[in-house]
Structure formats: C-alpha cells, structure tokens
Amino acid sequence: MHSITKALGPALLGMLLLGMQGCGVPSAKPMAEAAVTVFHSQLDAEQFDAIWDGADDLFRSKTSREEYAKFVGAVHKKLGSVVNTTAQGWSVNYINFQTRVVLRQETQFANGSANETFLYIVKGNSVKLAGYNISSNDLITL
C-alpha cells in the first residue's frame, strides 16, 4: 500500500498543476502586473470611480465608493503622479477555485515614495482588484 501512495503522489501533484494551468495560473502574474499599470494610470487621471467600479466584489464590500475616493484622492493629492514603480515581490495562489495574485511594489511618486501591495483575483481573462494597501512616511511628513 505504501508503494502505491508513493507512486500516486507525483501523479496527483502533476494533475493538480495541470488543472491549475488550465485556470490561468501561469498568466495570472503578467495580467496582474498589467492591472497595476492601469491602476496607476487611473490614479494619475483621478479616475477613482473607474478603479472602484472595476474592482472585485471583495474590494467593494470593504469600503464604500465615497470612502475609497476620499482615501485615494488624498493619496494622489499628497504624493502626486506616479513616476516609477518597481516590483519588490509577488505570490500567486490558487485558493477555492480562484487565482489570487499579490504584488508588492516600491513606487516613486512626484512628491514622495511608497510601498504598495495589490491583491488581484484572476478569473479567465478577467483581473480585478481585491485589495490595495499603501505605506508611506511621505504621506505623513510632506
């Protein structure tokens, strides 16, 4: 019985990985990276409603449109437009039939810098913002 378990283990793992590939796991990270670019473009253009409207239900359940617009508007007013962003880390997880991508970015804005963390949910060809966190001393000191 033990040898059967040993033989089936790699086969089951292979089947799981193939199943995940069918769900778009390999393409999830590049899709999320492209979504960060869109997020920053919308932030710079003050299209806060477009960010909120395009976000996942998980994101919208955590904050109202008005609260989010007020928050992200204050970030944009204080830090200014995005100048450059650099990846600092990432992870892709397949949980409960959802592909979740976390991207950690170091972003230079016109008036300061920040560390941003994005959570995206990828389903097929759709990528939606599910979480956004920004940490910046410049938000407090500038």
C-alpha positions as CSV (number, residue, x, y, z in Angstrom):
1,M,0.0,0.0,0.0
2,H,2.8,2.4,0.8
3,S,4.4,2.0,-2.6
4,I,1.1,2.8,-4.3
5,T,0.9,6.0,-2.3
6,K,4.4,6.9,-3.3
7,A,3.6,6.3,-7.0
8,L,0.3,8.2,-6.9
9,G,1.7,11.2,-5.1
10,P,3.7,12.7,-8.0
11,A,0.9,11.8,-10.4
12,L,-1.7,13.6,-8.3
13,L,0.6,16.6,-8.0
14,G,1.1,16.7,-11.7
15,M,-2.7,16.5,-12.3
16,L,-3.2,19.4,-9.9
17,L,-0.6,21.5,-11.6
18,L,-2.1,20.8,-15.0
19,G,-5.5,21.8,-13.6
20,M,-4.1,25.0,-12.3
21,Q,-2.5,25.8,-15.6
22,G,-6.0,25.4,-17.2
23,C,-7.2,28.0,-14.8
24,G,-4.7,30.6,-16.0
25,V,-2.2,30.4,-13.1
26,P,0.9,31.0,-15.4
27,S,-0.7,34.0,-17.0
28,A,-2.1,35.4,-13.7
29,K,1.1,37.3,-12.7
30,P,1.6,39.2,-16.0
31,M,-2.2,40.0,-16.0
32,A,-1.9,41.5,-12.5
33,E,1.2,43.4,-13.4
34,A,-0.7,45.0,-16.4
35,A,-3.5,45.8,-14.0
36,V,-1.1,47.7,-11.7
37,T,-0.2,49.9,-14.7
38,V,-3.9,50.6,-15.4
39,F,-4.5,51.3,-11.7
40,H,-1.6,53.9,-11.7
41,S,-2.9,55.5,-14.9
42,Q,-6.4,55.8,-13.4
43,L,-4.9,57.2,-10.2
44,D,-2.9,59.8,-12.1
45,A,-6.0,60.8,-14.1
46,E,-8.1,60.9,-10.9
47,Q,-10.5,58.3,-12.3
48,F,-11.2,57.0,-8.8
49,D,-14.7,55.8,-9.7
50,A,-13.3,53.7,-12.6
51,I,-10.9,51.9,-10.1
52,W,-13.8,51.2,-7.7
53,D,-16.2,50.1,-10.5
54,G,-13.6,47.7,-11.9
55,A,-12.7,46.2,-8.6
56,D,-13.8,42.8,-7.3
57,D,-16.9,42.5,-5.0
58,L,-14.5,41.6,-2.2
59,F,-12.8,45.0,-2.5
60,R,-16.1,46.9,-2.8
61,S,-17.5,45.1,0.3
62,K,-14.7,46.5,2.4
63,T,-15.3,50.2,1.6
64,S,-17.8,52.5,0.0
65,R,-17.2,54.3,-3.2
66,E,-17.2,57.6,-1.3
67,E,-14.7,56.4,1.3
68,Y,-12.4,55.0,-1.3
69,A,-12.5,58.1,-3.5
70,K,-11.7,60.2,-0.4
71,F,-8.8,58.0,0.6
72,V,-7.2,57.5,-2.8
73,G,-7.8,61.2,-3.6
74,A,-5.8,62.2,-0.5
75,V,-3.0,59.8,-1.6
76,H,-2.9,61.3,-5.0
77,K,-3.1,64.9,-3.8
78,K,-0.3,64.4,-1.3
79,L,2.1,62.2,-3.3
80,G,1.2,63.3,-6.9
81,S,1.6,61.3,-10.1
82,V,3.4,58.0,-10.4
83,V,6.9,58.4,-11.7
84,N,8.1,54.9,-11.5
85,T,7.2,51.6,-9.8
86,T,9.5,48.6,-9.1
87,A,8.4,45.1,-8.2
88,Q,9.6,44.1,-4.7
89,G,7.9,40.7,-4.5
90,W,4.9,38.6,-5.6
91,S,3.0,35.5,-5.0
92,V,0.3,33.5,-6.9
93,N,-2.0,31.2,-5.1
94,Y,-4.9,29.1,-6.3
95,I,-7.4,29.0,-3.4
96,N,-11.1,27.9,-3.5
97,F,-11.1,27.8,-7.4
98,Q,-9.7,31.4,-7.5
99,T,-6.3,32.6,-8.6
100,R,-5.0,35.3,-6.3
101,V,-2.0,37.4,-7.1
102,V,-0.3,39.6,-4.6
103,L,2.2,42.2,-6.0
104,R,4.4,44.3,-3.7
105,Q,5.7,47.5,-5.4
106,E,8.0,50.2,-4.4
107,T,6.6,53.3,-6.1
108,Q,8.1,56.7,-6.7
109,F,5.6,59.5,-6.9
110,A,6.2,63.1,-7.9
111,N,6.2,64.2,-4.3
112,G,7.4,61.1,-2.4
113,S,7.6,57.3,-2.3
114,A,5.5,54.5,-1.0
115,N,5.3,50.7,-0.7
116,E,2.1,49.4,-2.3
117,T,0.6,46.0,-2.0
118,F,-2.0,44.9,-4.6
119,L,-4.3,41.8,-4.4
120,Y,-5.8,40.8,-7.7
121,I,-8.3,38.0,-8.4
122,V,-7.8,36.5,-11.8
123,K,-10.6,34.5,-13.5
124,G,-10.1,33.5,-17.1
125,N,-9.2,36.8,-18.9
126,S,-10.5,39.0,-16.1
127,V,-8.3,40.5,-13.5
128,K,-10.0,42.5,-10.7
129,L,-8.5,44.5,-7.8
130,A,-9.5,42.8,-4.5
131,G,-7.2,44.7,-2.1
132,Y,-4.9,47.7,-2.0
133,N,-2.6,48.9,0.7
134,I,-0.2,51.8,0.7
135,S,2.5,52.6,3.2
136,S,4.4,55.8,3.0
137,N,6.1,58.1,5.5
138,D,5.8,60.8,2.9
139,L,2.0,60.7,3.4
140,I,2.6,61.8,6.9
141,T,5.6,64.1,6.7
142,L,5.1,66.0,3.4
